[in-house]
């Protein structure tokens, strides 16, 4: 399952619509194959990590979900490219 789909599923049902609106902004940058600015993608991925951390802090997202999602963001967009 794609990272953004996992995020949407991990969010408590009462907050899914609002979170989905914000996720579109991150998705537009991180999944756009025509955006080649590596720094923009890294910055956006780090912002997404902060957003997920905030969702976890406010209990909209559980800790186990946050840890897995954070790892996926790091592995997908922040890990050094081979």
Backbone as ProteinMPNN parsed JSONL, in Angstrom:
{"seq_chain_A": "XXXXXXXXXXXXXXXXXXXXXXXXXXXXXXXXXXXXXXXXXXXXXXXXXXXXXXXXXXXXXXXXXXXXXXXXXXXXXXXXXX", "coords_chain_A": {"N_chain_A": [[0.841, -1.182, 0.0], [0.461, 2.23, -0.717], [2.32, 4.967, 0.732], [0.877, 7.372, 1.333], [-1.74, 6.465, 1.297], [-1.647, 4.735, 3.455], [-1.243, 6.58, 5.508], [-3.676, 7.993, 5.449], [-5.421, 5.928, 6.188], [-4.514, 5.406, 8.76], [-5.22, 7.561, 10.291], [-7.534, 8.774, 12.693], [-11.015, 8.218, 12.15], [-12.722, 10.524, 12.426], [-11.098, 12.633, 11.716], [-10.115, 12.264, 9.21], [-10.957, 13.475, 6.752], [-10.152, 16.18, 6.975], [-7.351, 15.862, 7.355], [-6.716, 14.609, 4.957], [-7.021, 16.713, 3.165], [-4.761, 18.293, 3.737], [-2.732, 16.482, 3.169], [-2.698, 16.299, 0.411], [-1.181, 18.436, -0.484], [1.442, 17.713, 0.215], [1.64, 15.33, -1.18], [1.427, 16.197, -3.842], [3.934, 17.294, -4.343], [5.829, 15.311, -3.558], [5.179, 13.015, -5.026], [5.225, 13.778, -7.638], [6.607, 13.139, -10.625], [7.818, 14.89, -12.33], [8.926, 16.91, -10.911], [12.071, 17.665, -10.188], [13.759, 18.76, -8.379], [15.776, 18.007, -5.915], [16.282, 18.989, -3.348], [13.905, 20.34, -2.74], [12.147, 18.171, -2.612], [13.269, 16.769, -0.445], [12.983, 18.688, 1.609], [10.192, 18.881, 1.668], [9.52, 16.264, 2.394], [10.614, 16.208, 4.966], [8.985, 18.135, 6.152], [6.562, 16.769, 5.992], [7.121, 14.681, 7.756], [7.222, 16.149, 10.139], [4.566, 16.999, 10.238], [3.244, 14.537, 10.529], [4.292, 13.83, 13.012], [3.086, 15.776, 14.562], [0.41, 14.995, 14.271], [0.531, 12.616, 15.667], [1.184, 13.546, 18.227], [-1.131, 14.953, 18.91], [-2.845, 12.912, 19.184], [-4.265, 12.002, 17.006], [-3.276, 10.187, 15.442], [-1.945, 7.021, 16.021], [0.87, 5.895, 18.053], [2.253, 3.572, 17.138], [1.524, 3.556, 14.463], [2.612, 6.016, 13.705], [5.393, 5.598, 13.977], [5.903, 3.634, 11.998], [5.039, 4.991, 9.685], [6.729, 7.224, 9.682], [9.179, 5.946, 9.297], [8.749, 4.955, 6.715], [8.569, 7.341, 5.218], [11.153, 8.361, 5.572], [12.681, 6.251, 4.417], [11.701, 6.308, 1.792], [11.934, 8.971, 0.751], [14.072, 10.31, 1.986], [16.306, 8.766, 2.482], [19.7, 8.163, 1.606], [20.471, 8.081, -1.827], [21.413, 5.304, -3.745]], "CA_chain_A": [[0.0, 0.0, 0.0], [1.238, 3.464, -0.808], [2.512, 5.695, 1.984], [-0.21, 8.318, 1.608], [-2.926, 5.668, 1.62], [-1.448, 4.265, 4.832], [-1.475, 7.714, 6.408], [-5.125, 8.235, 5.505], [-6.04, 4.833, 6.933], [-4.061, 5.435, 10.147], [-5.833, 8.7, 10.981], [-8.864, 8.499, 13.25], [-12.06, 8.54, 11.168], [-13.259, 11.88, 12.564], [-10.142, 13.616, 11.226], [-9.592, 11.849, 7.899], [-11.231, 14.438, 5.682], [-9.283, 17.347, 7.159], [-5.973, 15.448, 7.11], [-6.598, 14.341, 3.518], [-6.837, 18.004, 2.488], [-3.368, 18.695, 3.909], [-1.849, 15.511, 2.53], [-2.632, 16.568, -1.031], [-0.067, 19.352, -0.721], [2.676, 16.928, 0.273], [1.558, 14.361, -2.271], [1.682, 16.868, -5.115], [5.376, 17.484, -4.52], [6.617, 14.088, -3.4], [4.86, 12.001, -6.032], [5.304, 14.349, -8.988], [7.86, 12.693, -11.267], [8.39, 15.996, -13.094], [9.683, 17.765, -9.99], [13.387, 17.04, -10.06], [14.509, 19.481, -7.359], [15.996, 17.074, -4.814], [16.159, 19.695, -2.074], [12.479, 20.58, -2.532], [11.553, 16.901, -2.168], [13.763, 16.499, 0.914], [12.326, 19.636, 2.518], [8.781, 18.491, 1.763], [9.473, 15.019, 3.177], [10.839, 16.579, 6.364], [7.757, 18.799, 6.605], [5.575, 15.704, 6.183], [7.481, 14.017, 9.013], [6.771, 17.027, 11.22], [3.101, 16.951, 10.259], [2.877, 13.249, 11.123], [4.634, 13.911, 14.431], [2.017, 16.568, 15.168], [-0.786, 14.153, 14.338], [0.756, 11.666, 16.746], [1.135, 14.294, 19.485], [-2.518, 15.309, 19.212], [-3.566, 11.64, 19.279], [-5.065, 11.752, 15.802], [-2.546, 9.078, 14.853], [-1.331, 6.25, 17.094], [2.331, 5.813, 18.072], [2.731, 2.494, 16.263], [1.361, 4.037, 13.094], [3.557, 7.099, 13.459], [6.734, 5.041, 13.797], [5.959, 2.985, 10.68], [4.914, 6.007, 8.632], [7.964, 8.005, 9.692], [10.202, 5.103, 8.649], [8.468, 4.906, 5.27], [8.937, 8.646, 4.637], [12.622, 8.404, 5.546], [13.175, 5.283, 3.436], [11.272, 6.641, 0.433], [12.345, 10.279, 0.245], [15.202, 10.922, 2.67], [17.485, 7.877, 2.515], [20.647, 8.447, 0.512], [20.262, 7.288, -3.052], [22.586, 4.468, -4.09]], "C_chain_A": [[0.886, 1.245, 0.0], [1.266, 4.217, 0.524], [1.337, 6.613, 2.297], [-1.525, 7.605, 1.904], [-2.839, 5.145, 3.053], [-1.705, 5.382, 5.835], [-2.972, 7.953, 6.561], [-5.832, 7.169, 6.335], [-5.688, 4.882, 8.42], [-4.722, 6.546, 10.966], [-7.216, 8.295, 11.502], [-9.945, 8.976, 12.286], [-12.597, 9.973, 11.236], [-12.365, 12.945, 11.932], [-9.667, 13.346, 9.8], [-9.799, 12.882, 6.807], [-10.303, 15.642, 5.78], [-7.825, 17.004, 6.855], [-5.756, 15.208, 5.618], [-6.38, 15.63, 2.736], [-5.385, 18.469, 2.578], [-2.414, 17.763, 3.174], [-1.683, 15.765, 1.04], [-1.45, 17.476, -1.348], [1.268, 18.618, -0.718], [2.754, 15.954, -0.905], [1.916, 14.99, -3.607], [3.163, 17.059, -5.376], [6.104, 16.139, -4.536], [6.354, 13.034, -4.471], [4.928, 12.505, -7.472], [6.644, 13.988, -9.622], [8.53, 13.8, -12.074], [9.122, 17.006, -12.215], [11.001, 17.061, -9.712], [14.269, 17.732, -9.022], [14.615, 18.608, -6.103], [15.812, 17.768, -3.471], [14.698, 19.991, -1.747], [11.805, 19.306, -2.012], [11.997, 16.557, -0.748], [13.078, 17.404, 1.934], [10.867, 19.254, 2.734], [8.626, 17.223, 2.582], [9.696, 15.314, 4.659], [9.632, 17.309, 6.946], [6.659, 17.766, 6.864], [5.863, 14.946, 7.474], [7.026, 14.846, 10.21], [5.262, 17.015, 11.36], [2.621, 15.651, 10.906], [3.168, 13.228, 12.619], [3.56, 14.71, 15.173], [0.727, 15.783, 15.286], [-0.665, 13.14, 15.471], [0.611, 12.365, 18.096], [-0.295, 14.625, 19.886], [-3.433, 14.084, 19.256], [-4.557, 11.406, 18.139], [-4.509, 10.51, 15.113], [-1.859, 8.333, 15.995], [0.183, 6.141, 16.95], [2.86, 4.731, 17.135], [2.607, 2.903, 14.802], [2.404, 5.09, 12.774], [4.951, 6.551, 13.18], [6.886, 4.408, 12.416], [5.907, 4.018, 9.555], [6.162, 6.867, 8.544], [9.081, 7.228, 8.991], [10.001, 5.062, 7.14], [8.854, 6.215, 4.58], [10.453, 8.742, 4.52], [13.152, 7.48, 4.453], [12.853, 5.689, 2.005], [11.89, 7.935, -0.079], [13.586, 10.873, 0.889], [16.45, 10.05, 2.732], [18.408, 8.234, 1.36], [20.418, 7.515, -0.667], [21.54, 6.549, -3.386], [23.113, 4.836, -5.447]], "O_chain_A": [[1.931, 1.282, 0.649], [0.343, 4.109, 1.332], [0.853, 6.623, 3.429], [-2.335, 8.102, 2.686], [-3.837, 5.117, 3.774], [-2.311, 5.159, 6.883], [-3.473, 8.098, 7.676], [-6.743, 7.481, 7.1], [-6.481, 4.446, 9.255], [-4.773, 6.471, 12.194], [-7.961, 7.574, 10.839], [-9.8, 10.033, 11.67], [-12.895, 10.567, 10.2], [-12.83, 14.048, 11.644], [-8.893, 14.128, 9.248], [-8.891, 13.132, 6.015], [-9.733, 16.073, 4.777], [-7.138, 17.766, 6.174], [-4.71, 15.571, 5.079], [-5.638, 15.643, 1.753], [-4.838, 18.983, 1.602], [-1.407, 18.205, 2.621], [-0.63, 15.473, 0.474], [-0.79, 17.301, -2.372], [2.126, 18.88, -1.562], [3.801, 15.788, -1.53], [2.625, 14.387, -4.413], [3.601, 16.99, -6.525], [6.903, 15.871, -5.433], [7.241, 12.239, -4.782], [4.712, 11.741, -8.413], [7.691, 14.479, -9.199], [9.69, 13.663, -12.463], [9.853, 17.858, -12.72], [11.04, 16.002, -9.085], [15.411, 17.323, -8.813], [13.662, 18.49, -5.333], [15.24, 17.185, -2.549], [14.298, 19.901, -0.586], [10.993, 19.358, -1.089], [11.189, 16.103, 0.061], [12.646, 16.946, 2.992], [10.368, 19.299, 3.859], [7.697, 17.114, 3.383], [9.031, 14.726, 5.512], [9.297, 17.115, 8.114], [5.916, 17.875, 7.839], [4.936, 14.605, 8.209], [6.503, 14.302, 11.183], [4.737, 17.021, 12.474], [1.706, 15.661, 11.73], [2.393, 12.679, 13.401], [3.176, 14.353, 16.287], [0.023, 15.889, 16.29], [-1.645, 12.843, 16.153], [-0.017, 11.827, 19.008], [-0.636, 14.582, 21.068], [-4.653, 14.216, 19.355], [-5.555, 10.703, 18.298], [-5.187, 9.871, 14.308], [-1.248, 8.966, 16.856], [0.716, 6.28, 15.849], [3.827, 4.965, 16.411], [3.495, 2.622, 13.997], [3.012, 5.068, 11.704], [5.617, 6.995, 12.244], [7.893, 4.626, 11.742], [6.655, 3.918, 8.583], [6.607, 7.204, 7.447], [9.833, 7.788, 8.192], [10.964, 5.125, 6.376], [9.406, 6.196, 3.48], [10.975, 9.157, 3.485], [13.988, 7.892, 3.649], [13.648, 5.441, 1.098], [12.327, 7.994, -1.229], [14.113, 11.863, 0.381], [17.541, 10.551, 3.008], [17.95, 8.567, 0.268], [20.199, 6.315, -0.502], [22.63, 7.117, -3.316], [24.09, 4.248, -5.909]]}, "name": "protein", "num_of_chains": 1, "seq": "XXXXXXXXXXXXXXXXXXXXXXXXXXXXXXXXXXXXXXXXXXXXXXXXXXXXXXXXXXXXXXXXXXXXXXXXXXXXXXXXXX"}
